């Protein structure tokens, strides 16, 4: 089923992002994680695309396996890096042949050691061009990413939103945010996006922290901010893994509940191929159903009519 149709039918939606494993042992771990989380009935799962297209084949294979073996609705990530349009078309045909109905259109990060994105000869230059390319030749549901704290290469929020509007106009039917920890950043971003005429659903991307050091490295890479109070709370945990895990679960559960009460159309969990943290947060949300206590300003979080 196409994800834009899922979002239209179900509110809120819950989704989980995986990455392609690099070893047979990691593959078994990832599939075990997916089976465990499948019991909580996520609405869809997605599989990332490595820098420089390094996991192209793995992305398609893992996405197909999650649909075939686990029974999840799936979305394959696809990026422009290092690809000609012929290569992109070939990959899209493989995705379609595998029965996958959704694609997450990305420009992609440059390969390791290369500072800036370089448009490949015979390829595309942006996620907006990729969304248009997909729309012109296939019937996929198309998603796109967005950055509540502004894309690292954008000069400011206004420029970032102007570009985001071109991505939506090119065919992106829903957006998933980069991870964030301050919900006000998300609320302000959604309101600004609506003012720019971006009316598609904007799903909130959340990472339940299990290791603060690992999460801080991820945030440094994507230039996401950790609020000082949260950083201080993790510092007080003294590096103890159990305490960090408990704090991460508590914070993510509260963060997601506030987002859903405010009317966010869904939560996308960055699970890092591990089940316990996402299982705990999603299980608590499904039990407490905070979205049934939606605030009066929830319409701003929804797709405009």
N, C-alpha and C positions, 0 to 999 in steps of 0.2 A: 504494500500500500504506500502511496506517496505521503511524505511527511506533511506537506502542506494540507492534505486532506485530513490526516490524523489530528493536526493542530486545530483545524476547523471543527472537528467533531468532539474533541476531548479537551477539557481544560481543568486543571493544568496537565501538561505532559511532563514525563520524566524520561531522561535519556542518559546514556552512559557512553563515554568515549574510551576506546581501546587503542593500543598501538601494536603494529605487527611485531611478533616475537622474533628474536634472532637465532634461537636454538630450539631443538626439539623439546627440551625440558621446559623452556619458557612458553612454547606453544601449548604444552599440556597444562601449564599453570594458568595461562590466559583462558583456555577453554573451560577449565574447572571454575575459574572466577565467573565466567559468563553463565555457566550452568547454575551456580549458586545465586547469582543476582537475577536470573530469569524467574526464580520463584516469586520475586517481588513485582513481576510484570511491568518492566520498563516499556515505554511506548515505542522506543527505537534505540538502537545502538549505532555507533559510527566507528570507523577505523581510520587512523591518521595516515598521512603520506610523508615519508621521510624527506629531510632536506636534500635538495638536488634530485628529487625523484628516486632516492635510493631504495625505497621500499615499494615501488610501483607494483611489481608482480605480487609481493606479499600482501599489499593492501587489498587487492582484488580477491586473492585466495582466502584471506582471513575473513573478509566481509562475506564472501559466499559461504564459508564454513559456518559462520555465526547464524546465517539464515537457514542453511540446510540442516545443520546438526543440532543447533540450539533452539531454532524456531523463532528467533528475534527478527523484527523488522529492522532493516539495515540501511546504512548510508556509507558510501565509499568517498573518502577525501581524494581530491585530484588537484594537482598544481601544474603551473605552466613551466616550471623550472626545467631547463634542459630538454624540452619537448618541442617537436614540430607539430603543426596542426595534424599531419598525417599520423604521428604517434599518438596524439591525444584522441583522435578518432578511433584508432585501433583499440586503445584502452577503454574508451566509452562503449565500443561494440562488445568488448569482453565483459564489461560490467553488465550490460544489457542482457547478454547471453546467459549470464549467471543468475538471472532473475532478480537482480538488484534494481530497485526503482528510484533510488535517490543518490544524488551526488552533491558533495560539498565543494564548491568552486573556490579555489585559492590561487593567489599568485605564487605563493611559496617562498620559503627562505632560501637564500643562495647556498650553494654547497660550502662545506667547511673549508675555511681558508680564503673564501672569496667575500670581500666586504660588502659589495653591493649587488643587487639583482641586475642581471644583464639579459635583455630579451634575446632568446635563442634565434638563430637564423631560421626563418620559416615558421617561427612560433608566435606566441602571444605575449603581451606586455603586462597584463593585469588580470585580476579576478573578474573585473567587469567584462573584459573581452572574452574571458573563458565562459562566463555565464551566458553571454550572447551566443557564443559558438555552440554551447550545449543546447540552448533553446532552439536554435535554428535547425538542428539535426536530430534531436532525440526528445522523448517524452518524459524525461526524468523530473522528479521533484528536485528543485535546486535550492540549496542553502548557501549562506555566506557568513563570513565572520565579521565582527565589529569590535571596536575598542573603546569601552567606556572611559578609559584614561588616555585616549588618543593614540593612534598608531605611531610607533616610534619614528617613522619617516615623515609624518605629517607636521607641518609647521604649527598648526593649532587646531582646535576642535572644529571651527567653522570650515576649514579646508578639508578636514577629514570627513565631515558630514556631507559636504558637497560631492566628494568622491563616492561616499557610501550610497548616495542617491543614484548615481550613475550605475552602480552595481545592481541596485534594486530594479531600476528601469530596464536593465539589460536582461533580467530574468530571475534574480534571486527572490524566492517566495517567502523566505523566513531567514532570520539572522540568529546566530548564537554568539554571545559575547566572549571575549577573552576573560580569563579568570579575574576576579576582583574580590575584595574583602569588605569594602565600605559600601553598604547598600545605597547610601545617598548618592554616590557616584553613578550607580546604575539608574536611579530615579531621575537624576538631572540629565543623564545622557538620553534616556527615552523621551523625556519632554523636549529636549533640543532636537532629537531626530524627528519627532512629530511636527515640530515647527518648520522643518526642512522638507516636509511632504513625504517622509518615509513612514509608510503606513503598515508595513508587514509586521508580523509578530517578532518580538525581540526576546529570545530565550536567554535566561541568566546562566552564565557559566560559573560553577562553584567547584572548588577543590577542598574536600575534607582533609585537613592536615593530619598526617600520621608521623611525619618526621619534619621538624621545623627546618633543619639544615637543608634537606632536599627541597622543600617548598621554597625556601629563600633563594636557592640556586635557580629554580624555575622562574621565580619572580624577577630575578636579575636579568635573565635571558629575555623575557618578554616585557620588561619594564613595567611590571605591575607593582603597586604599592601595598605594603603591609602597614596597617595603622599602628602608630606608636604604642597604643594601649595593648593591642594584641601581641606585638613584639615583646613588650614588657612581661606579659603573662607567660609567654613561652620562655623567656629568660628565667622567670621565677621557677619554672619546672626543672631547671638545672640540668637539662639534657637527658632526663630520665625518659626512656621510650614509652613506658606505660602512662606517665603523666602527660606527655605530649599527645599521645593518642586520645586520652580522655578529654583533654582540652580541645583538640581539633574536632572531635565529634560534637562536643557541646556547642562550640562556636558555629560550626556549619549547620547544625540543627536549628539554632536560633536565627542564623542568617537566612536560611531557606524559608523558615516560617514567616519571617517579616516580609520577604519578597513575595510570597504567595498571598499573604493577607493584603498586601498592597496591589495585588492583581497581576503579578508577573505571569505570563502565559505558560511558563514551564521552567524547569531546572535541568541543566545539562551537567552531569557529574564527570569531572576529570578524575577517573578512578585509578590511573596508573597501573592497570591490569591486576589490581588487588581488590578483594571483595570486602574485607571486614568494615572499613570506614564507611564506604558507600552503602553497604548493607545496613549498618546501624542507623545512618541518617535517613535513608529512604524508608526503612521500616518504621522509624518513628514518625515521619511525615504521613505515611499512609495510615498509621494508627490514629494520629491526632487530627488530621485533615484541616490544617489551618486555613486553607483557601475558602472554607465555608464561612470564614469570618472576614470577608473581603471589605476593605474600607471604601468610603464613598468616592475616592479619587482613582479607583481602580481602572476606570475607562482610559486613563492616560497610558496605562501599561498594555492595553489591548490594541489589536489592529483597529485602525479607524474604519468606520463604515463608509 
